């Protein structure tokens, strides 16, 4: 989960900085790109119902979606203090 979060955060923040955004805006964008939320859970449920995802992968992806969604508020609060 940590690798997935870090990869998306760093990639998004670096791309935003590359096109001229401030560090604060770049970090905010990186954080917001990690938010998956309800839409991902809906798609994962459809994939599981169709048999595309087994139970182990389904649970892992649901945990990642919930973790990134819940940590967004805390991350944005921390970035706002910068």
Secondary structure, DSSP 8 states (H G I E B T S, - for coil): -HHHHHHHHHHHHHHHHHTT--HHHHHHHHHHHT--HHHHHHHHHHHHHTTSS-HHHHHHHHHHHHHHHHHHHHHHHHHHT-
